[in-house]
Amino acid sequence: MRFVVHCLDKPEALSLRLSNYEAHKDYLASGKVATVVSGPLVADDLETMIGSLFIFEAASKDEVVAFNRADPFTQAGVWETVTIHPFLMRVDNRS
Protein backbone atom coordinates (compact mmCIF):
# COMPACT_ATOMS: atom_id res chain seq x y z
CA MET A 1 0.00 0.00 0.00
CA ARG A 2 1.17 3.54 -0.68
CA PHE A 3 1.02 6.35 1.87
CA VAL A 4 1.42 10.10 1.46
CA VAL A 5 3.24 11.92 4.24
CA HIS A 6 2.90 15.72 4.27
CA CYS A 7 5.11 17.62 6.71
CA LEU A 8 5.29 21.35 7.38
CA ASP A 9 8.29 22.80 9.17
CA LYS A 10 8.15 24.80 12.36
CA PRO A 11 8.76 28.53 11.81
CA GLU A 12 12.46 29.27 11.64
CA ALA A 13 13.37 25.56 11.31
CA LEU A 14 15.53 25.95 8.21
CA SER A 15 18.82 25.78 10.13
CA LEU A 16 17.63 22.60 11.93
CA ARG A 17 16.60 21.13 8.58
CA LEU A 18 19.96 21.87 6.97
CA SER A 19 22.01 20.57 9.91
CA ASN A 20 20.11 17.25 9.85
CA TYR A 21 19.79 16.90 6.08
CA GLU A 22 22.50 14.26 5.53
CA ALA A 23 21.23 12.10 8.39
CA HIS A 24 17.68 12.42 6.99
CA LYS A 25 18.82 11.35 3.49
CA ASP A 26 20.76 8.40 4.93
CA TYR A 27 17.71 7.38 6.96
CA LEU A 28 15.44 7.43 3.90
CA ALA A 29 18.00 5.29 2.05
CA SER A 30 18.02 2.75 4.90
CA GLY A 31 15.19 0.87 3.21
CA LYS A 32 13.12 0.24 6.35
CA VAL A 33 10.18 1.68 4.37
CA ALA A 34 10.38 2.00 0.58
CA THR A 35 10.48 5.60 -0.61
CA VAL A 36 8.61 5.97 -3.90
CA VAL A 37 8.89 9.78 -4.18
CA SER A 38 10.24 12.40 -1.79
CA GLY A 39 11.33 15.99 -1.75
CA PRO A 40 11.13 19.30 0.06
CA LEU A 41 8.15 21.62 -0.10
CA VAL A 42 9.22 25.18 -0.88
CA ALA A 43 7.85 28.65 -0.23
CA ASP A 44 6.46 30.87 -2.96
CA ASP A 45 10.02 32.08 -3.66
CA LEU A 46 10.57 28.55 -5.08
CA GLU A 47 13.74 28.15 -3.00
CA THR A 48 13.13 28.27 0.75
CA MET A 49 12.38 24.80 2.12
CA ILE A 50 9.29 24.79 4.33
CA GLY A 51 8.37 21.12 4.60
CA SER A 52 8.56 17.67 3.06
CA LEU A 53 6.40 15.40 0.93
CA PHE A 54 6.82 11.64 0.70
CA ILE A 55 5.09 8.76 -0.97
CA PHE A 56 6.06 5.54 0.79
CA GLU A 57 5.31 1.89 0.03
CA ALA A 58 4.61 -0.02 3.25
CA ALA A 59 2.54 -2.85 4.65
CA SER A 60 0.61 -0.63 7.06
CA LYS A 61 0.08 2.93 8.22
CA ASP A 62 1.57 1.96 11.59
CA GLU A 63 4.81 1.07 9.82
CA VAL A 64 4.92 4.52 8.18
CA VAL A 65 4.09 6.27 11.46
CA ALA A 66 6.94 4.44 13.21
CA PHE A 67 9.33 5.19 10.35
CA ASN A 68 8.43 8.88 10.49
CA ARG A 69 8.89 9.02 14.28
CA ALA A 70 12.45 7.75 13.91
CA ASP A 71 13.34 10.15 11.07
CA PRO A 72 16.18 12.52 12.05
CA PHE A 73 13.99 15.49 11.07
CA THR A 74 11.34 14.34 13.56
CA GLN A 75 13.97 13.68 16.21
CA ALA A 76 15.46 17.17 15.70
CA GLY A 77 12.05 18.88 15.87
CA VAL A 78 12.02 20.21 12.30
CA TRP A 79 8.36 19.50 11.54
CA GLU A 80 5.45 21.31 13.13
CA THR A 81 2.77 19.16 11.52
CA VAL A 82 2.81 15.71 9.95
CA THR A 83 -0.15 14.09 8.23
CA ILE A 84 -0.14 10.52 6.91
CA HIS A 85 -2.82 9.15 4.61
CA PRO A 86 -3.24 5.98 2.54
CA PHE A 87 -2.91 6.80 -1.16
CA LEU A 88 -4.50 5.07 -4.13
CA MET A 89 -2.46 6.14 -7.15
CA ARG A 90 -4.68 6.44 -10.21
CA VAL A 91 -2.37 8.25 -12.64
CA ASP A 92 1.41 8.14 -12.96
CA ASN A 93 2.70 10.21 -15.88
CA ARG A 94 6.39 9.66 -15.15
CA SER A 95 8.15 8.14 -18.15
KAHUTA-V991193 format. One record per run of one state. SS is the DSSP state (helix for helix, strand for strand, loop for the rest). FROM is the first residue (numbers start at 1). LEN is the number of residues. If there is no record, write none. Layout:
ss=SS from=FROM len=LEN
ss=SS from=FROM len=LEN
This chain:
ss=loop from=1 len=1
ss=strand from=2 len=8
ss=loop from=10 len=4
ss=helix from=14 len=6
ss=loop from=20 len=1
ss=helix from=21 len=8
ss=loop from=29 len=5
ss=strand from=34 len=9
ss=loop from=43 len=6
ss=strand from=49 len=9
ss=loop from=58 len=3
ss=helix from=61 len=9
ss=loop from=70 len=2
ss=helix from=72 len=5
ss=loop from=77 len=2
ss=strand from=79 len=9
ss=loop from=88 len=8
